[in-house]
Amino acid sequence: MTLADDARPILKQLGVTGSGSLESRSPIDGSVIGSVAPSTDVAGACAAAQAAFRDWRNVPAPRRGELVRLLGEELRAAKEPLARLVTLECGKIVQEGLGEVQEMIDICDFAVGLSRQLYGLTIASERPEHRMMEQWHPLGPVAVITAFNFPVAVWAWNAALALVCGDPVIWKPSEKTPLCAEAVMALARRALTRFGDAPDGLLQCVQGRADVGEALVADQRVALVSATGSTRMGRAVGPVVAGRFARLLLELGGNNAAIVAPSADLTLAERAILFSAAGTAGQRCTTLRRLIVHDSIADELVGRLKTLFAQVRVGDPRDLGTLVGPLIDEQAFDAMRQAAGAAIERVEAVDGGFYVRPALVEVGAQEGRVCEETFAPILYVLRYSDLDEAIDLNNAVSQGLSSSIFTNDLREAERFLSACGSDCGIANVNIGSSGAEIGGAFGGEKETGGGRESGSDSWRAYMRRQTNTINRGNELPLAQGVKFDI
Ligand code: UN1
């Protein structure tokens, strides 16, 4: 049975029909599993989104939340087939495919609650008989650009919040995972039909390559561009969006480190390190890429990790025992070969796919490749002797997404989390760098782009704040005590 045979009933079950010139290749064996038609009218999509915005912004937020509740229901019902499609199209193992769809469901639940909690402040005015308040209003059409490695969840983080905030969404998925996007859009259409009176153009998807994304980013009608991908992509998108004074939310590369201190529970640490370094074949932006180990335990930990890395099951992501599936394509394999050099070990798992054993590479200094994000399972190991040095190493790269410390020493942990500790958007204690929950704000500093998505108050990026001052008196006292005569 070919992979296309495997995909066909799943696509049918998910309501994906149609085909076109944009082919989808499964990283499992490189074969074509389906195709979609690229979008030819990005401007039309933007116009439709703008028209939808005029209606949707007037729908009460809790009612907007109802649409997201229905979307969550559709996702719950379709969790298995959608996860299966994620596995087929992006090569994630079964557990991670399921986890990704669960992450969509989680953000829907979060956003439904949020739809009744889009709070503004009331503020004490310095002027007699005045009051001040702030309101949060819908912003406008949101463009969501996503990468192959989270082909469904990243759209959901953005779309669920954008919808309750009153914003239409235009999605530009990765050209490597167009079928996942079609499947999600089919589920979204079911939710829209059940909802009843949502405007056309509220949820759209434009398929294609970079030119489609470029047209979207440049369109004056798009109020917020939320883009996930490489720092290179962010550098291209950023100036275009800034040039037209629209809003930007960037989730770019990570070069995440874990510090392992002398008091660490090594059994716990080795499990966490294995999953965050080798899981998803090293293709998460939160993947652990640098290990900073104290001299006193380095030999032992490195020895244990070498054994684990050698034992890890690399292979077909559909097999339940597999931890490491394929790299997305040959380009990813070449990048890993350049970065890992002799440490690369190709595994002959399924013909036509690029399978590698996770690599552990000990380095004397943090320089060259160690400072770059290579989207593959390579863990560089550095040693340290005092915590300040380890924190400096953690912070001495240009990316700032996620970070961890493994320690049982409270003061070390608190130092790592303090203002003079990790400079990343995410800093963890005794867990790995990947696998964030949706309840927290997700994103990072420096070349990671500064954006925050998902939980906490990330919703504010999708709304515009309006400050209101209201005079209920008969006088006109001015702020700062300014007086004038007429
Ligand atoms: C990404 O790799 O693009 O924290 C996002 C995690 C996931 C999201 C990763 N929840 O690993």
Boltz pocket constraint, residues with backbone or C-beta under 6 A from the ligand:
constraints:
  - pocket:
      binder: B
      contacts: [[A, 103], [A, 149], [A, 150], [A, 228], [A, 283], [A, 284], [A, 285], [A, 286], [A, 433], [A, 434], [A, 435], [A, 436], [A, 437]]
      max_distance: 6.0
